[in-house]
Amino acid sequence: MKSIAEIRHELHKHPDVSCHEEYAHDVIVDFLSALQPTAVHTHVGGYGVVAVWGSNSSAPTVAFRADTDALPIGHRCGHDGHTAILMRLAELVNNEFCCDANTADVAAKHNIILIWQPAEETGEGARRVLESGVLQKYNIVSIFALHNLPGYPLGTVVLCPRTFAAASTGVVYRLDGRETHASTPELGLNPGLAVAEIIKRFDSFNGHGGEFRQSTLICVRVGEPAFGTSAGHAEAMFTLRAFTNGEMERLLADANNAVAEIAASHGLTTSHELVEPFRATENNGECVEAIEKVAQEVPLKVRYQMEPNRWSEDFAEYLFEFKGAMFGIGSGENHAELHRPDYEFPDEIIEPAAALFFKLATQVLDL
C-alpha cells in the first residue's frame, strides 16, 4: 500500500486546474474505498469529495476542509499537501470510528466530515460545495482548514486572532464615449483623461480611514492602435483588497462611486463587473483558542500573526454558514514562496498537521 507521502507525490505530478480536478477526485475516492466511512459523496460541487464518519446527522459534527486544485504552473501552492493531510486524517478518524470497542456508540453520538474541495484558486469551489446541500444535512458545530506558510519554521502553527486571509476582488470598469477622427478630437468623447483621473483617485484609497484597504492597478486599455481615430472606449482593471468584509464593502462602494462621478464629468457611460471575488476569512475566536490549545498538546509551537495574510481564501464562504477558523502551518523559514515555480510542499508537515486536526475533532466532540 502506498504511503500518504507517495500519494502526495503522485498528485504533484498530475496537477489539475480549478474545475478540472478529475485525477485528484479519483485518487481520493479510491483511497477512501479501503477505509470504512459511513458515506462518501462524490462529484460535490464539481470534482469535490465529502466523506462522513457517523450515523446520526443531527449529532454534533466537526468538519475539515482541504483544497485540491493546482495553478496553471502546477501544484505550487501546496494543495496537494493539504489533500494528503486530510487523507492521513481520514486514516486516523477511521481507526476511531471503526476499530474502537464502542464503535456504534461513537458513530451515533458524533460525526466527522472531511471535505476535499475543488476550485479554491478561482474562488468558486466553496460556494459550489455549499450549494450542493451536502453539508447542510449535518449539524456542523465547527469547521477548520489550514494553509501551509513559507517563511515560518517547519510545523509551527500560525494563528490570526480575527481575519486569516483578506477579502479581494478583481473589478473591470468599462467607459464608453464616442470615437471620432483623430484630427477633430473635440467632436468625440475620448475616455483617456477620465481613466487617468480614475487611476489617481484609486491610488488615494490605499490605507484610507485607518483600516487596511488596497487598490492595485492591473491593466488599462484605451482605444485601438488606429492612428486616424480618437479613442471612444476604455477599460481599467484593478484588484481591491481589505482585511474585513465590512471594509471591503465600503471600498467597493467608494470605487464605484468614484468611477461614476468621474465618468459623468466627462460625459461617459460606465459599466463594471467583479472577477474572482473572495470574502475575508474572518475566524471565530473560540475556534482559534481551540486550535492553540490542541497545538500545544500535539505538541507544536504556536505563533500569532497579528496582521492577516493579504492573499485570499474561499474558505471564507464556509464561515458565513458555520462557526470555524483557518490557520497556517509553517513550511520552513527558507522555503520557496507560494506560487513560485520552485515551490513544493514539504512532506514533513503531513503527520503533525493531521494529528492536530484529529485532536481538534476529539476536543470539539469530546471523544
LINHUUR-V477262 format. One record per pair of residues at least 4 apart in sequence whose ideal C-beta (glycine too) atoms are under 6 Angstrom apart, sorted by the first residue. I is the first residue (numbers start at 1). J is the second residue. D is the distance in Angstrom with one decimal. If there is no record, write none. Layout:
I/J/D + I/J/D
//
This chain:
2/6/4.3 + 2/7/5.4 + 4/84/5.1 + 4/87/5.5 + 4/88/4.8 + 4/350/5.8 + 5/347/4.3 + 8/80/5.4 + 8/84/3.8 + 11/24/5.9 + 11/80/4.1 + 12/75/4.9 + 12/80/4.8 + 14/23/4.4 + 15/70/3.3 + 15/74/4.5 + 15/75/4.8 + 16/20/4.8 + 16/21/4.3 + 16/23/5.4 + 16/24/5.9 + 16/70/5.9 + 17/70/5.9 + 17/72/5.8 + 18/69/4.5 + 18/119/4.0 + 18/121/5.0 + 18/122/4.4 + 19/46/5.5 + 19/119/5.2 + 21/25/5.6 + 21/47/4.0 + 21/68/4.9 + 21/69/5.4 + 21/118/4.5 + 22/47/5.8 + 24/68/4.3 + 25/47/4.0 + 28/49/4.7 + 28/116/5.2 + 29/42/5.8 + 31/87/5.7 + 32/40/5.3 + 32/51/5.5 + 35/94/4.4 + 36/94/6.0 + 36/98/4.6 + 37/51/4.4 + 37/52/6.0 + 37/53/5.4 + 38/52/5.1 + 38/53/5.6 + 38/54/5.8 + 38/55/5.8 + 39/52/4.4 + 40/51/5.1 + 41/50/4.2 + 41/134/5.1 + 42/49/5.8 + 44/48/3.7 + 44/50/5.1 + 44/129/5.6 + 44/132/5.0 + 44/134/5.6 + 45/128/3.0 + 45/129/4.1 + 45/132/5.2 + 46/118/4.8 + 46/128/5.8 + 47/118/4.6 + 48/117/5.2 + 48/118/5.1 + 48/129/5.3 + 49/116/4.4 + 50/115/5.3 + 50/134/5.2 + 51/114/4.7 + 52/113/5.3 + 53/93/5.3 + 53/97/4.4 + 53/112/4.8 + 54/107/5.3 + 54/110/5.6 + 54/111/3.1 + 55/107/4.6 + 55/108/5.5 + 56/108/5.1 + 57/137/5.4 + 57/138/5.1 + 58/139/5.3 + 59/109/5.6 + 59/110/5.6 + 59/111/5.6 + 60/110/6.0 + 60/139/6.0 + 60/141/4.9 + 60/365/5.8 + 61/111/3.9 + 61/138/4.4 + 61/139/5.2 + 61/140/4.8 + 62/112/5.8 + 62/142/5.0 + 62/361/5.0 + 62/364/4.6 + 62/365/5.8 + 63/113/4.1 + 63/140/5.2 + 63/143/4.3 + 64/114/5.5 + 64/144/5.4 + 64/357/5.4 + 65/115/4.2 + 65/117/5.6 + 65/145/4.4 + 66/82/4.0 + 66/83/5.1 + 66/86/4.0 + 66/116/5.5 + 67/79/4.6 + 67/82/5.7 + 67/117/5.4 + 67/120/3.7 + 68/79/5.8 + 68/83/5.1 + 68/116/5.2 + 68/118/5.6 + 69/79/6.0 + 69/118/5.5 + 69/119/5.6 + 69/120/5.8 + 69/121/5.4 + 70/74/5.8 + 70/75/4.6 + 71/76/5.2 + 73/341/6.0 + 75/80/4.3 + 76/339/5.3 + 76/343/4.6 + 77/338/5.2 + 78/148/4.4 + 78/345/4.2 + 80/345/5.9 + 81/345/3.2 + 84/350/5.3 + 85/350/5.4 + 85/353/4.6 + 85/354/5.2 + 86/114/5.3 + 88/350/5.7 + 88/354/3.8 + 89/354/4.5 + 89/357/4.8 + 89/358/6.0 + 90/114/5.7 + 92/358/4.5 + 93/112/5.1 + 94/98/5.3 + 95/99/4.9 + 96/100/5.9 + 97/106/5.9 + 97/107/5.7 + 100/106/5.7 + 102/106/5.7 + 110/365/4.4 + 111/138/5.7 + 112/361/5.4 + 117/125/4.7 + 117/129/5.5 + 118/125/4.7 + 119/124/4.2 + 119/125/3.4 + 120/125/5.1 + 120/314/5.3 + 122/276/5.7 + 123/276/4.9 + 123/278/4.9 + 123/314/4.6 + 124/128/5.8 + 126/314/4.2 + 126/317/3.8 + 126/318/5.9 + 127/317/5.4 + 140/322/4.8 + 142/287/5.8 + 142/323/5.6 + 142/324/5.5 + 142/364/5.0 + 143/318/5.2 + 143/322/4.6 + 143/324/3.6 + 144/324/5.8 + 144/360/5.9 + 145/315/4.7 + 145/326/4.7 + 146/327/5.4 + 146/329/5.4 + 147/328/5.6 + 148/329/5.7 + 148/331/4.2 + 149/158/5.5 + 149/328/3.9 + 149/330/5.6 + 150/331/5.1 + 150/335/4.0 + 150/337/5.2 + 152/156/4.9 + 152/158/5.6 + 152/330/3.1 + 153/330/4.9 + 153/333/5.7 + 154/330/5.6 + 154/332/4.9 + 155/300/5.7 + 155/349/5.4 + 155/352/5.2 + 156/301/4.7 + 156/303/5.5 + 156/330/3.8 + 157/295/4.2 + 157/300/5.1 + 157/302/4.8 + 157/329/5.9 + 158/303/5.5 + 158/305/5.3 + 158/328/3.5 + 159/288/5.6 + 159/304/5.3 + 159/327/5.4 + 160/164/4.5 + 160/305/5.4 + 160/308/5.5 + 161/288/5.9 + 163/243/5.1 + 163/280/5.2 + 163/282/5.2 + 163/308/4.0 + 164/281/4.4 + 164/283/5.6 + 164/326/4.4 + 165/281/4.2 + 165/309/4.8 + 165/312/5.3 + 165/313/4.0 + 166/241/5.2 + 166/243/5.4 + 166/280/5.9 + 166/308/5.6 + 166/310/5.2 + 166/312/5.6 + 167/242/5.2 + 167/245/5.7 + 167/248/3.9 + 167/279/5.2 + 167/280/3.8 + 168/241/4.4 + 168/278/5.1 + 168/312/4.4 + 169/240/5.6 + 169/274/5.0 + 169/277/3.8 + 170/239/5.3 + 170/275/3.5 + 170/276/5.5 + 171/238/5.6 + 171/272/5.9 + 171/274/5.6 + 172/237/5.0 + 172/273/5.3 + 173/236/4.8 + 173/259/5.1 + 173/272/4.8 + 174/235/5.4 + 174/271/4.9 + 175/191/4.1 + 175/194/5.8 + 175/234/4.6 + 175/263/5.6 + 175/268/4.8 + 175/270/5.5 + 176/233/5.6 + 176/269/4.8 + 177/189/3.0 + 177/191/4.9 + 177/232/4.8 + 177/268/4.9 + 178/188/4.7 + 178/189/4.3 + 178/232/5.0 + 179/188/5.7 + 179/229/5.5 + 179/232/3.3 + 180/184/5.8 + 180/187/4.6 + 180/188/3.1 + 180/230/5.0 + 182/228/5.2 + 182/229/5.7 + 182/230/5.1 + 185/190/6.0 + 185/230/4.2 + 188/230/4.9 + 189/267/5.3 + 190/230/5.1 + 190/231/5.0 + 191/195/5.8 + 191/234/4.0 + 191/268/5.5 + 192/222/5.1 + 192/231/5.9 + 194/262/5.3 + 194/263/5.8 + 194/266/4.4 + 194/268/5.8 + 195/222/5.9 + 195/234/5.1 + 195/236/5.3 + 197/262/4.9 + 198/236/5.6 + 198/259/5.8 + 198/262/5.5 + 201/258/4.8 + 202/215/4.4 + 202/238/5.9 + 205/213/5.9 + 205/215/4.6 + 206/214/5.6 + 206/215/6.0 + 208/213/5.9 + 211/247/4.8 + 212/243/4.5 + 213/242/4.7 + 213/247/5.8 + 213/251/4.7 + 214/241/4.2 + 215/238/5.5 + 215/240/5.7 + 216/239/4.6 + 217/238/5.9 + 218/237/4.2 + 218/238/5.9 + 218/239/5.7 + 219/237/4.3 + 220/236/5.3 + 221/235/4.6 + 222/231/5.1 + 222/234/4.4 + 223/231/2.6 + 240/251/5.4 + 242/247/4.0 + 242/248/4.1 + 242/251/5.3 + 243/308/5.0 + 244/280/5.4 + 245/279/5.4 + 245/280/4.9 + 259/263/5.9 + 259/270/5.7 + 263/268/4.1 + 263/270/4.5 + 278/312/3.5 + 278/314/5.9 + 279/316/4.2 + 280/316/6.0 + 281/313/4.9 + 281/315/5.5 + 281/316/4.2 + 281/326/5.3 + 283/288/5.2 + 283/325/4.0 + 284/323/4.7 + 284/325/5.6 + 287/324/5.5 + 287/325/3.7 + 288/325/5.0 + 291/327/5.4 + 292/302/5.5 + 294/359/4.4 + 294/360/5.2 + 294/363/5.8 + 295/300/4.6 + 295/302/5.0 + 295/356/5.9 + 298/355/5.5 + 298/356/5.5 + 300/352/5.8 + 315/326/5.1 + 318/322/5.6 + 319/324/5.5 + 329/349/5.6 + 329/353/5.4 + 331/335/4.7 + 331/346/5.1 + 336/340/4.8 + 336/342/4.8 + 336/343/4.3 + 349/353/5.3 + 361/365/5.9 + 362/367/4.2
//
